[in-house]
């Protein structure tokens, strides 16, 4: 990761888990981004306290309110980020925000199916659309050819739970709405790769592993991967990605996963 230099990055769902750790590790880099935008639903709330503690020590970190299911909130967030960046664009958008609802095939409800899809798929689509002009501006302002995460990229945090060919851990946790949403997110990523490549924007779906977070907890089953190791792996993979990886589905170690 030593050679990975990105001028600006935005992380959604940054007040806990993988999102918060992404922010921390970006800040700890020897060559940190000039701007790190950390979004969460309620920047003034108790759950954002760790982010606020970081802001007090890092002037290049800005907390931005963003509710992924609220188009007005997303638009306002994009406007605020643009004000910070002034004439430059946004290099890296990491769509990390997501939810899961415990469920089985028998217990799944229309309400949870709709909510999880709205957050994990539609929300990411709307966020990507809102920040697309800033991503395009970053791509246009970078003279280097090809695609890369330091030039302009959308990184969608997905899950191998959404892999149809390799449907992992079904016997441990069915979470039907979550699995369906991540399969749809993978398709969205592929569509983005086709639609935005001409603008110089890389699109990728990343499985962070089964991580020890609030979302990764499944009762008596302990997730094998710590948050810091997962994020360190992701940040090692991102600088290796190029045009050949556009639209791919990879894990935190850089391994290509089956759809």
C-alpha positions as CSV (number, residue, x, y, z in Angstrom):
1,X,0.0,0.0,0.0
2,X,3.1,2.3,0.3
3,X,2.8,3.5,-3.3
4,X,-1.0,4.0,-3.2
5,X,-1.6,7.7,-3.3
6,X,-5.2,8.9,-3.6
7,X,-6.0,12.6,-3.3
8,X,-9.6,12.3,-2.1
9,X,-11.8,9.4,-0.8
10,X,-15.3,9.1,0.5
11,X,-16.5,6.2,2.7
12,X,-20.2,5.7,3.4
13,X,-21.3,4.0,6.6
14,X,-18.1,5.2,8.2
15,X,-19.2,5.4,11.9
16,X,-18.6,1.7,12.7
17,X,-17.1,-1.6,11.5
18,X,-15.4,-1.7,8.2
19,X,-16.2,1.9,7.2
20,X,-14.7,3.3,10.4
21,X,-11.6,1.1,10.0
22,X,-11.2,2.2,6.4
23,X,-11.1,5.9,7.6
24,X,-8.6,5.1,10.3
25,X,-6.2,3.2,8.0
26,X,-6.4,5.9,5.4
27,X,-5.5,8.5,8.1
28,X,-2.6,6.4,9.3
29,X,-1.0,6.2,5.8
30,X,2.4,7.8,5.4
31,X,0.8,9.7,2.4
32,X,-2.8,10.1,3.5
33,X,-5.4,11.6,1.2
34,X,-5.8,15.4,1.2
35,X,-9.5,14.8,1.9
36,X,-11.3,11.9,3.6
37,X,-15.0,12.2,3.7
38,X,-16.7,9.9,6.2
39,X,-20.5,9.7,5.9
40,X,-23.0,8.5,8.4
41,X,-26.7,9.0,9.1
42,X,-26.2,11.2,12.2
43,X,-22.8,13.0,12.6
44,X,-23.9,14.5,15.9
45,X,-25.2,11.3,17.4
46,X,-23.5,9.0,19.9
47,X,-22.7,6.4,17.3
48,X,-20.5,8.9,15.5
49,X,-18.3,9.7,18.6
50,X,-15.3,7.8,17.3
51,X,-15.4,9.7,14.1
52,X,-15.6,13.0,15.9
53,X,-12.6,12.1,18.0
54,X,-10.7,11.5,14.8
55,X,-11.8,14.8,13.3
56,X,-10.3,16.7,16.3
57,X,-6.8,15.2,15.4
58,X,-7.0,15.1,11.6
59,X,-7.9,18.3,9.7
60,X,-8.1,16.4,6.4
61,X,-11.1,14.4,7.7
62,X,-14.7,15.7,7.3
63,X,-17.9,14.0,8.6
64,X,-20.8,14.3,6.2
65,X,-24.4,13.5,6.9
66,X,-25.8,10.9,4.4
67,X,-28.8,8.6,4.6
68,X,-28.5,6.1,1.7
69,X,-32.3,5.7,1.4
70,X,-33.0,9.5,1.2
71,X,-32.3,11.1,-2.2
72,X,-32.4,14.6,-0.6
73,X,-29.8,13.6,1.9
74,X,-27.6,12.1,-0.7
75,X,-27.8,15.3,-2.9
76,X,-27.0,17.5,0.1
77,X,-24.0,15.3,0.9
78,X,-22.7,15.6,-2.7
79,X,-23.0,19.4,-2.6
80,X,-21.1,19.6,0.7
81,X,-18.3,17.4,-0.6
82,X,-18.1,19.5,-3.8
83,X,-17.7,22.6,-1.6
84,X,-14.8,21.1,0.2
85,X,-13.1,19.9,-3.0
86,X,-13.6,23.2,-4.7
87,X,-12.2,22.8,-8.3
88,X,-11.0,19.2,-8.0
89,X,-12.9,15.9,-8.2
90,X,-13.4,12.9,-6.0
91,X,-11.0,10.1,-6.8
92,X,-12.4,7.2,-4.7
93,X,-15.9,6.4,-3.7
94,X,-16.2,3.5,-1.3
95,X,-19.9,2.4,-1.0
96,X,-19.7,0.6,2.3
97,X,-23.0,1.4,4.0
98,X,-25.3,-1.6,4.2
99,X,-27.7,-3.5,6.5
100,X,-28.7,-7.1,7.2
101,X,-31.8,-8.5,8.7
102,X,-31.8,-12.0,10.3
103,X,-34.2,-14.2,8.3
104,X,-34.9,-17.6,6.8
105,X,-36.8,-18.5,3.7
106,X,-39.9,-19.1,6.0
107,X,-39.5,-16.0,8.1
108,X,-38.5,-13.4,5.4
109,X,-40.9,-10.5,5.1
110,X,-41.8,-8.1,2.2
111,X,-40.9,-5.2,4.5
112,X,-37.3,-6.5,5.2
113,X,-36.8,-7.5,1.6
114,X,-37.7,-3.9,0.5
115,X,-35.7,-2.2,3.2
116,X,-32.5,-4.2,2.6
117,X,-32.7,-3.8,-1.1
118,X,-33.4,-0.1,-0.8
119,X,-30.3,0.3,1.4
120,X,-27.9,-2.2,-0.1
121,X,-28.7,-1.7,-3.8
122,X,-30.8,1.3,-4.6
123,X,-29.0,3.4,-2.1
124,X,-25.6,2.6,-3.6
125,X,-26.9,3.4,-7.1
126,X,-28.2,6.8,-5.9
127,X,-25.0,7.6,-4.1
128,X,-22.9,6.7,-7.2
129,X,-25.1,8.8,-9.4
130,X,-24.9,11.8,-7.1
131,X,-21.1,11.7,-6.9
132,X,-20.6,10.8,-10.6
133,X,-19.9,14.4,-11.7
134,X,-17.1,14.6,-9.1
135,X,-15.7,11.2,-10.1
136,X,-15.7,12.4,-13.8
137,X,-13.9,15.6,-12.8
138,X,-11.2,13.6,-11.0
139,X,-10.8,11.3,-14.0
140,X,-10.5,14.3,-16.4
141,X,-8.0,15.9,-14.1
142,X,-5.7,12.9,-14.0
143,X,-3.3,12.8,-17.0
144,X,-2.4,9.1,-16.5
145,X,-4.1,6.7,-18.9
146,X,-6.2,3.7,-18.0
147,X,-8.3,3.0,-14.9
148,X,-7.2,3.0,-11.3
149,X,-8.4,3.6,-7.8
150,X,-6.1,6.6,-7.5
151,X,-7.6,8.2,-10.6
152,X,-11.4,7.6,-10.3
153,X,-13.1,4.6,-8.9
154,X,-16.3,3.2,-7.4
155,X,-15.7,0.4,-4.9
156,X,-18.8,-1.4,-3.8
157,X,-18.5,-3.4,-0.6
158,X,-20.3,-6.6,-1.5
159,X,-20.3,-10.1,0.0
160,X,-19.7,-13.7,-1.1
161,X,-23.1,-14.4,0.4
162,X,-24.4,-12.9,-2.9
163,X,-22.4,-15.4,-5.0
164,X,-24.9,-17.7,-6.7
165,X,-22.1,-20.1,-7.8
166,X,-20.5,-20.2,-4.3
167,X,-23.3,-19.6,-1.8
168,X,-21.3,-19.7,1.4
169,X,-22.5,-20.4,5.0
170,X,-26.1,-21.2,4.1
171,X,-26.2,-23.7,6.9
172,X,-25.1,-21.1,9.4
173,X,-27.2,-18.1,8.3
174,X,-29.8,-17.9,5.5
175,X,-30.3,-14.1,5.5
176,X,-32.3,-14.3,2.3
177,X,-32.8,-10.5,1.8
178,X,-29.2,-9.8,2.4
179,X,-28.0,-12.5,-0.1
180,X,-30.4,-11.3,-2.8
181,X,-29.3,-7.7,-2.3
182,X,-25.6,-8.5,-2.7
183,X,-26.3,-10.6,-5.8
184,X,-28.1,-7.5,-7.2
185,X,-25.2,-5.2,-6.1
186,X,-22.8,-7.4,-8.0
187,X,-24.9,-6.9,-11.2
188,X,-25.1,-3.1,-10.5
189,X,-21.3,-3.1,-10.3
190,X,-21.0,-4.8,-13.6
191,X,-23.4,-2.3,-15.1
192,X,-21.4,0.6,-13.7
193,X,-18.2,-0.8,-15.2
194,X,-19.8,-0.8,-18.6
195,X,-21.5,2.6,-18.2
196,X,-18.6,4.5,-16.7
197,X,-15.5,3.0,-18.2
198,X,-15.6,5.6,-21.0
199,X,-15.5,8.3,-18.4
200,X,-12.3,6.9,-17.0
201,X,-13.9,5.4,-13.9
202,X,-13.1,2.0,-12.5
203,X,-15.9,0.0,-10.9
204,X,-15.3,-3.0,-8.6
205,X,-17.2,-5.2,-6.1
206,X,-15.2,-6.3,-3.1
207,X,-16.0,-9.0,-0.5
208,X,-14.3,-8.0,2.7
209,X,-14.4,-11.5,4.2
210,X,-16.5,-12.7,7.1
211,X,-15.5,-10.0,9.5
212,X,-16.0,-9.5,13.3
213,X,-18.4,-6.6,13.1
214,X,-22.0,-6.0,14.3
215,X,-23.3,-7.2,11.0
216,X,-20.9,-10.1,10.9
217,X,-22.1,-11.6,14.2
218,X,-24.4,-14.7,13.9
219,X,-25.2,-15.8,17.3
220,X,-22.8,-18.5,18.5
221,X,-20.6,-18.4,15.3
222,X,-17.6,-16.1,15.5
223,X,-16.4,-14.5,12.3
224,X,-12.8,-15.5,11.6
225,X,-11.5,-12.2,10.3
226,X,-10.7,-9.1,12.4
227,X,-11.7,-5.7,11.0
228,X,-8.2,-4.4,10.8
229,X,-6.9,-7.4,8.9
230,X,-9.8,-7.2,6.4
231,X,-9.3,-3.5,5.8
232,X,-5.6,-3.8,5.5
233,X,-6.2,-6.5,2.8
234,X,-8.6,-4.3,0.9
235,X,-6.2,-1.3,0.9
236,X,-3.5,-3.6,-0.4
237,X,-5.7,-4.8,-3.2
238,X,-7.1,-1.4,-4.4
239,X,-3.8,-0.1,-5.8
240,X,-3.3,-3.3,-7.8
241,X,-6.6,-2.8,-9.7
242,X,-6.6,-1.6,-13.3
243,X,-8.7,-1.7,-16.5
244,X,-8.4,-5.5,-16.6
245,X,-10.3,-5.7,-13.3
246,X,-13.1,-3.3,-14.2
247,X,-16.4,-4.9,-13.2
248,X,-14.8,-7.8,-11.3
249,X,-15.9,-9.3,-8.0
250,X,-12.8,-9.8,-5.8
251,X,-12.2,-10.6,-2.1
252,X,-10.0,-8.8,0.4
253,X,-7.0,-10.8,-0.7
254,X,-7.5,-9.9,-4.4
255,X,-8.9,-13.3,-5.4
256,X,-11.5,-13.2,-8.2
257,X,-14.8,-14.7,-6.9
258,X,-17.5,-16.4,-8.9
259,X,-20.7,-14.6,-9.6
